[in-house]
Amino acid sequence: MSSSFGNPTPQFGTAEYVGPPERDHCQFCHQPIAGNYYRVNGAITCSGCAEISRGESGRDTHTAYTRALLYGIGAAVVGMILYATFEIVTGIIIGYVSLAVGWMVGKAMMKGSNGIGGRRYQIAAVLLTYAAVSLAAVPVIIHYARGHQRQTQVQTQRQKLQDEQRQLESESGQTQPPHPQPPKLGAGSIVGRLALFGLTSPFLEVVGNPVGGLIGLVILFLGIRIAARITAARPAEVFGPFDANAQPFQ
């Protein structure tokens, strides 16, 4: 009969790291690790950087912030596409998608920074969340504009008939002053106007539908708050030391 000590009950309350680290360089100072190593928020760290990080926030660097921005922008684009696609397919505007967008942006930024947060991360997360939700109105309005293409074609035909009538009157000696043509907008002007429309769309919705617009603003605020809370600064969690030469249990 085997002894109970020969088959101990696994302890799930304590995280244990066995075996050599996946990388032999510190993720903070990028120096080779000799002997024992630590884990700071899951990142392999040397003893010096572990002592600096202990009880403090993770080390904020330009590289970490840039990577967090890239991840956050990617999440914001995906969130905007999901928001717009849902509204176009279903024809229903559900502001609760803003909560998911805020969560996606916050999690993506923390993934890019390896768990480092702070005030500038929160500001970026807030701006990206708002931009993703508000600019989702742009592809929606473009979709509905294409749906009115037939109406535009009818107006074009009417304008052509009016031009032909003016031409006949001109040939009969009854000249009329030509109607001024509306100025054509360039591509840059069109993009700028669409962007301005998108960024102000949450407030324009309040003007058109006060009750629904206010509810949408409140939900958008909650999504922004989720993104800001996820990207807030947090104390570094330091575990270790661990023996780099330790072998896994058999």
Helices and strands as residue ranges (DSSP letters): G 4-6, E 36-40, E 43-45, H 47-53, H 62-90, H 97-112, H 119-135, H 137-147, H 149-171, H 187-208, H 210-230, E 238-243
